[in-house]
Amino acid sequence: MKKGYINNREFYRGKKVFVTGHTGFKGAWMCAVLSQLGADVTGYALRAEPGSLFEKIDGENMIWHIEGDVRDFDSLKKAIEERKPEIVFHLAALAQVKDCFDDPVRAYSSNVMGTVNLLEALRSCETVKSIVVVTTDKVYENKGDGAVYRETDLLGGGDPYATSKTAMELVVKAYRESYFQKEECRLGIATVRASNVIGGGDHVQSRLIPSILNAVAGQGRVELRNPNQTRPWQSVLDALNGYLAVGRLLYDKPSEFSECWNIGPTLDGIRTVSWVLDKIKNYYEGLEASEGGQFDVKESETLGLDIAKSLARLDWEPIVSADRMVELVVDFYRSQRSGEPERSICERQISEYYQI
C-alpha cells in the first residue's frame, strides 16, 4: 500500500490552508480532516445550510470561518490578504446538476467567475505555494459507450454544470501558463477531477445516499431516477486524501505536478446506482425503491474515470473498497441515530483512515 496518507498526515501539521466552499459536504469533511491533521485552516464560503454537516460538526468553532461569496472579489481578496495561506483548496461551486440547469447565470458566475476571482486574488499573495481546484468527472465529452476517461481525453459536456466546470479547467490552464508558471512565480496549481463521492452526513436530498437514508428513516420509498446508471463511487476520505496529496506535491515540486489529475476509485468502485442501494439493503430489511422522475437535463448512462496516471505518479491510491465505503455510510447513520455527535463520528472515521 502506498503511504500518501501517512505523508499527508505529517505534512499538513501547522500548514496554513485556505478552503473555499468549506460549508458544503466535501468542504465540511475537508475541514474536519485538516483540523485533525493539525493544520491552521481558514474557510471561505456561503453560510452553511440548515441541517448541513458543517453545522452539525460545529464547524465555525473548528476552523477560522469566514462567510463570503467567491463572486465578491473584494471580500475574497481581503480574506486572502488577512489569512496569508500557503495552500488553497477551491471547492466553492454551484455543485448540483439540476441547480445549475435551473439557474445557469448563477452556475457560470459562481463556477467560472468565482474561480477567476480566486486566482486573480492569489496572484498577489506572496505566501501561497500550492492551489488545488476541484472540478468533476463530468468535464469529459461523454460518448455514453462505457469508456473510462483519461486526463488526455476531450473535454466537453452538454449542460450548464458540466460546461461551467470545463470552463474552470480552461481558466486554471490560462492562469497557470500566463502567470503562475513564470520564472518569477513558479506557483503550483492543478485541477482534480472527482467522481461521485459518498460519505456520512450528506444532506442534499437530490443525491443518492440522503434519499436512501430518508427511506430507511421511514419517509417513503427510495426514488431512483436511473437505477442502471453506472458511476465511479468513491469514499469521501479517499477523494480528500487525493486532493491533499496533490496539494502537498505541488508545494515542493510545482513544475512537476501542475496539471490535471483524475482522483477517482479503482474499477471496483465503478458500479450502478442500484448496486449502491442493494448494498444498503443488506443492512435494512424492507427497504424499497421505485423509479423516480427525471431531471430536465439529460444524464449519461455510463461514466468512469481512469486513474492510471494518478496511481503512477502520485503517492496516493484509493484504500477504501466499494463495500467498505457503504459500511462507513451506514456506520455514520447508525451512530448518528444512536446519539453520537456528528463531529465525534467524523473524528473516529478520520482517525481510522489516517491511523492516528
C-alpha positions, 0 to 999 in steps of 0.5 A: 500500500502506498503511504500518501496518507501517512505523508499527508498526515505529517505534512499538513501539521501547522500548514496554513490552508485556505478552503473555499466552499468549506460549508458544503459536504466535501468542504465540511469533511475537508475541514474536519480532516485538516483540523485533525491533521493539525493544520491552521485552516481558514474557510471561505464560503456561503453560510452553511445550510440548515441541517448541513454537516458543517453545522452539525460538526460545529464547524465555525468553532473548528476552523477560522470561518469566514462567510463570503461569496467567491463572486465578491472579489473584494471580500475574497481578496481581503480574506486572502490578504488577512489569512496569508495561506500557503495552500488553497483548496477551491471547492466553492461551486454551484455543485448540483446538476439540476441547480445549475440547469435551473439557474445557469447565470448563477452556475457560470458566475459562481463556477467560472467567475468565482474561480477567476476571482480566486486566482486573480486574488492569489496572484498577489499573495506572496505566501501561497505555494500550492492551489488545488481546484476541484472540478468533476468527472463530468468535464469529459465529452461523454460518448455514453459507450462505457469508456473510462476517461483519461486526463488526455481525453476531450473535454466537453459536456452538454449542460450548464454544470458540466460546461461551467466546470470545463470552463474552470479547467480552461481558466486554471490552464490560462492562469497557470501558463500566463502567470503562475508558471513564470520564472518569477512565480513558479506557483503550483496549481492543478485541477482534480477531477472527482467522481461521485463521492459518498460519505456520512452526513450528506444532506442534499436530498437530490443525491443518492445516499440522503434519499436512501437514508430518508427511506430507511428513516421511514419517509417513503420509498427510495426514488431512483431516477436511473437505477442502471446508471453506472458511476465511479463511487468513491469514499469521501476520505479517499477523494480528500486524501487525493486532493491533499496529496496533490496539494502537498506535491505541488508545494515542493515540486510545482513544475512537476505536478501542475496539471490535471489529475483524475482522483477517482476509485479503482474499477471496483468502485465503478458500479450502478446506482442500484448496486449502491442501494442493494448494498444498503439493503443488506443492512435494512430489511424492507427497504424499497425503491421505485423509479423516480422522475427525471431531471430536465437535463439529460444524464449519461448512462455510463461514466468512469474515470481512469486513474492510471496516471494518478496511481503512477505518479502520485503517492496516493491510491484509493484504500477504501473498497466499494463495500467498505465505503457503504459500511462507513455510510451506514456506520455514520447513520447508525451512530448518528441515530444512536446519539453520537455527535456528528463531529465525534463520528467524523473524528473516529472515521478520520482517525481510522483512515489516517491511523492516528 
